[in-house]
């Protein structure tokens, strides 16, 4: 079992890991070494900080301020 980083949100860890596992199943190159299932590799990547979620910044439309 992979331990999520201290202070991280459990829901976010699961969602980001699941999305990364889907990428790995489509053929993306793993960012950690080892021969594990795609789900375990994804969790290892998220736990080590090599894969994170993208925080979107809302766009400001000129003239709406």
C-alpha positions in Angstrom: 0.0 0.0 0.0 1.3 3.4 -0.9 1.2 6.1 1.8 -0.1 9.5 0.6 2.0 12.5 1.5 1.3 14.0 5.0 -1.0 17.0 4.7 -2.5 16.0 1.4 -6.1 15.5 0.7 -7.2 11.9 0.4 -9.8 12.6 -2.2 -7.3 14.5 -4.4 -4.7 11.8 -4.0 -7.2 9.2 -5.3 -8.5 11.3 -8.2 -5.0 12.4 -9.4 -3.7 8.8 -9.1 -6.7 7.4 -11.1 -6.2 10.0 -13.8 -2.5 9.2 -14.0 -3.2 5.5 -14.1 -5.4 6.0 -17.1 -2.6 7.9 -18.8 -0.2 5.1 -18.1 -2.6 2.5 -19.5 -2.8 4.6 -22.7 1.0 4.3 -23.0 2.6 7.3 -21.1 6.1 6.7 -19.8 6.3 6.1 -16.0 8.2 8.6 -14.0 9.3 6.1 -11.3 11.3 2.8 -11.7 9.9 -0.6 -11.0 7.6 -3.3 -12.4 4.2 -2.7 -10.8 0.7 -2.4 -12.0 -0.4 0.9 -13.5 -2.4 1.9 -10.5 0.5 1.3 -8.1 2.9 3.2 -10.3 0.5 6.1 -10.5 0.2 6.2 -6.7 4.0 6.1 -6.3 4.3 9.0 -8.8 1.7 11.1 -6.9 3.2 10.2 -3.5 6.7 11.2 -4.6 5.5 14.5 -6.0 6.5 13.7 -9.6 2.8 14.0 -10.7 0.5 16.7 -9.3 -2.7 18.3 -10.3 -2.8 21.5 -12.4 -4.3 24.4 -10.5 -6.3 26.5 -13.0 -6.3 30.2 -12.5 -9.6 31.8 -13.7 -9.2 34.0 -16.7 -10.0 37.7 -16.4 -11.8 39.2 -19.3 -10.9 42.8 -20.1 -13.8 45.1 -19.4 -15.5 42.9 -16.8 -13.8 44.4 -13.7 
